């Protein structure tokens, strides 16, 4: 099975699950949420969405392994085909009625990222890409922006919400970036942040303490759209290393340089 076949086969499923999530917004009751750990929420919506995704993806590729946020199926990333699934990226936004959340489905083939889908539910925008192809949003090709410098860039990040060990470095970097860019935004869904880098709305994004399901799909789409993705040291351990920097090439060196100054390992 090719990456193109798998991603194209998964697109209707992701949109269908997104429609289910959207249908639950109006009548959602905050009293039914559970706390997995500090500030990490989960609800029946996350669990139901993940089960539907896993069931549908198994139908497309019965031999596939899975890495999923809610662990509704056995985690296994040591097969030729692996789906990396976040059924509802931005659960806190969803719970509080803030309209920024998404479904994120990444694809690995033979141990390498080979495709991704990020469906931003509220705007009905589906971002996707596969190995050897271009990046798209709702069937239109997308590319990263062309800002020439950091001071001309709009940046995105995610606030730490349970891992505060690097808080001082993070806040100092925010101070530097606030003074040296057009502004900072915090959307609350890393998958959306990455999709927005891919289509040029953001020029760069960074965050730490992220899991593979937060970034797999979006990172691949950024690269397919002409962007760069690294960890904080400039290496390639952004999928499992819990830190990511994504940007368009013209500001990547400058932006990564600022990150390196504050997060020295």
Beta strands, then each sheet from edge to edge (+ up, - down):
strand 1: 34-37
strand 2: 40-42
strand 3: 65-68
strand 4: 81-89
strand 5: 102-109
strand 6: 112-120
strand 7: 125-130
strand 8: 135-137
strand 9: 140-141
strand 10: 154-157
strand 11: 183-185
strand 12: 204-208
strand 13: 227-230
strand 14: 243-248
sheet 1: 1+ 2-
sheet 2: 3+ 4+ 5- 6+ 7- 8+ 9-
sheet 3: 11+ 10+ 12+ 14- 13+
end
